[in-house]
Amino acid sequence: MSWIKTVSREAADGRLKSIYDRVAGPDGQIDNILASHSLRPHTLEGHMALYKATLHHFGNTLDKAYLETIGTYVSGLNKCAYCVEHHFAGLRRLLNDDARASTIRAALDADDLAAAFDGRELVGLIYARQLTRDPPSVGAGDVQRLREAGFQDGEILEINQVTAYFAYANRTVLGLGVSHVGEELGLSPNDSASPDDWSHG
């Protein structure tokens, strides 16, 4: 599951058990990326707060499938197969269109974005690529291009934060050897709690 010790749901107690009960998937699964935090439950809470806010908050206005596309793409650029497979499975479920999902996956894998995207969606993904590959090169002009493509500043922030979140998640996975062995892919952690709840520990 990972290169460090983790605590299973069955063995969890106290604060960790309470968090696990909140984040368990529909079948009780604790994703391995979340279990990798089990020795420090406070970082698991922080991870979940960021995840919920960037991808699942009611205050976001961009389509969730587009945000998942950004996450899948960024994870591929970072060579994080775990996050690619999890989030592409989630993206496929959201799209409910296997042909479109396959076209998107081929374009992301080949880094040929124009094969599946145009307009502002393409411009947003190009920004995510630049921020992932060469963060210091991003300037005010790149943000202005997003505006000119039709994104409002709040939507630009959403793209930025999803890109930044996946940099964090990918490095958590790659740095700890987290694998998806034994997991069902693409199931979001339990959404029954409001995303705002996670900001309060």
JOKA-V168557 format. One record per residue. N is the residue number from 1. SS is DSSP state (~ for helix, > for strand, _ for the rest). Layout:
BEGIN
[[N/SS] [N/SS]]
END
This chain:
BEGIN
[[1/_] [2/_] [3/_] [4/_] [5/_] [6/_] [7/_] [8/_] [9/_] [10/_] [11/_] [12/_] [13/_] [14/~] [15/~] [16/~] [17/~] [18/~] [19/~] [20/~] [21/~] [22/~] [23/~] [24/_] [25/_] [26/_] [27/_] [28/_] [29/_] [30/_] [31/_] [32/~] [33/~] [34/~] [35/~] [36/_] [37/_] [38/_] [39/_] [40/_] [41/~] [42/~] [43/~] [44/~] [45/~] [46/~] [47/~] [48/~] [49/~] [50/~] [51/~] [52/~] [53/~] [54/~] [55/~] [56/_] [57/_] [58/_] [59/_] [60/_] [61/_] [62/_] [63/_] [64/~] [65/~] [66/~] [67/~] [68/~] [69/~] [70/~] [71/~] [72/~] [73/~] [74/~] [75/~] [76/~] [77/~] [78/_] [79/_] [80/_] [81/~] [82/~] [83/~] [84/~] [85/~] [86/~] [87/~] [88/~] [89/~] [90/~] [91/~] [92/~] [93/~] [94/~] [95/~] [96/_] [97/_] [98/~] [99/~] [100/~] [101/~] [102/~] [103/~] [104/~] [105/~] [106/~] [107/~] [108/~] [109/~] [110/~] [111/_] [112/_] [113/~] [114/~] [115/~] [116/_] [117/_] [118/_] [119/~] [120/~] [121/~] [122/~] [123/~] [124/~] [125/~] [126/~] [127/~] [128/~] [129/~] [130/~] [131/~] [132/~] [133/~] [134/_] [135/~] [136/~] [137/~] [138/_] [139/_] [140/~] [141/~] [142/~] [143/~] [144/~] [145/~] [146/~] [147/~] [148/~] [149/~] [150/_] [151/_] [152/_] [153/~] [154/~] [155/~] [156/~] [157/~] [158/~] [159/~] [160/~] [161/~] [162/~] [163/~] [164/~] [165/~] [166/~] [167/~] [168/~] [169/~] [170/~] [171/~] [172/~] [173/~] [174/~] [175/~] [176/~] [177/_] [178/_] [179/_] [180/_] [181/_] [182/_] [183/_] [184/_] [185/_] [186/_] [187/_] [188/_] [189/_] [190/_] [191/_] [192/_] [193/_] [194/_] [195/~] [196/~] [197/~] [198/~] [199/~] [200/~] [201/_]]
END
